[in-house]
Amino acid sequence: MRRLLFAATLLIAVPAHAELPSASGADIRHALASGKPTVIDLGARTCIPCKKMAPILEDLAAKYRGKASVLFIDVHADNAAAERFKVQMIPTQVFFDAKGREVKRHVGALEKADLVRELNALGGR
């Protein structure tokens, strides 16, 4: 009974927080070849601005499912991705058009409205 009470207390005290998994190379290739716009957020799970963006990215990934790809890469876990995308500071968002070409880049946290505007401008409606 004591364990059950402790577990219940933890569930109440710790808010559920799912995060986008860190995208693999295959996920990135698939997204860029999908014919849909893509935004890749390169950050780290330990970065405070990145943590603030996590629920926004998760929400947009669900909202744009089938229309655009919203990916996250933890550059602390995937140093090669940081090099591949020439990331100098985190978070960095890289926007790709439907042909998989980089069209815009932003360094720093980005508000949800700004992400939505960029995805819509790229045709992700």
SVG drawing of the C-alpha trace seen along z (x, -y; Angstrom):
<svg xmlns="http://www.w3.org/2000/svg" viewBox="-3 -35 34 37">
<polyline fill="none" stroke="black" stroke-width="0.4" points="0.0,0.0 2.9,-2.4 4.4,-1.8 1.2,-2.4 0.7,-5.6 4.2,-6.7 3.7,-5.9 0.4,-7.8 2.1,-10.8 4.8,-10.8 2.3,-10.7 0.5,-13.7 3.6,-15.7 5.5,-15.1 3.6,-16.5 3.6,-14.1 5.9,-15.6 6.5,-13.7 9.2,-15.0 9.9,-14.5 12.5,-11.8 15.8,-12.9 15.5,-12.3 17.7,-9.8 19.5,-10.2 16.8,-8.0 14.1,-10.3 15.8,-13.3 16.3,-11.8 12.6,-10.6 11.4,-14.1 13.5,-15.9 12.4,-13.6 8.7,-13.6 7.8,-16.5 6.6,-18.5 8.2,-21.4 10.4,-20.5 11.7,-22.3 14.5,-20.7 15.2,-22.1 18.8,-21.4 19.2,-21.7 19.7,-19.7 17.5,-18.2 19.6,-20.2 19.3,-23.6 16.8,-25.8 15.5,-27.6 15.4,-24.2 13.3,-22.8 10.9,-25.8 10.5,-24.9 9.9,-21.2 6.2,-21.4 5.7,-23.8 7.6,-21.4 5.6,-18.4 2.3,-20.3 3.3,-21.4 4.5,-17.9 1.0,-16.6 -0.8,-19.6 1.2,-19.4 1.3,-15.6 0.9,-14.7 1.4,-18.4 5.0,-19.1 7.7,-17.5 8.7,-18.9 11.9,-17.2 14.2,-17.6 17.8,-16.6 19.7,-16.5 23.1,-17.7 24.7,-16.5 23.7,-13.0 24.4,-13.5 27.5,-15.5 27.6,-14.6 24.2,-16.3 25.6,-19.5 28.5,-19.4 26.2,-18.4 23.9,-21.4 26.8,-23.7 25.2,-24.6 27.2,-27.1 24.6,-27.9 21.5,-26.1 18.7,-26.1 18.9,-26.5 15.9,-25.9 16.6,-25.0 13.6,-25.3 13.5,-23.3 11.1,-23.7 9.1,-20.8 12.2,-20.0 14.4,-19.5 16.4,-22.7 17.3,-24.8 15.5,-28.1 15.9,-29.7 17.7,-29.4 17.1,-30.9 19.3,-30.9 17.7,-31.0 14.3,-30.1 11.4,-30.7 7.8,-31.5 5.1,-29.2 3.5,-31.9 6.8,-32.4 7.2,-28.6 3.6,-28.4 4.1,-31.4 7.3,-29.9 5.7,-26.5 2.6,-28.0 4.8,-30.2 6.5,-27.0 3.1,-25.4 2.6,-23.3 -1.0,-24.4"/>
</svg>
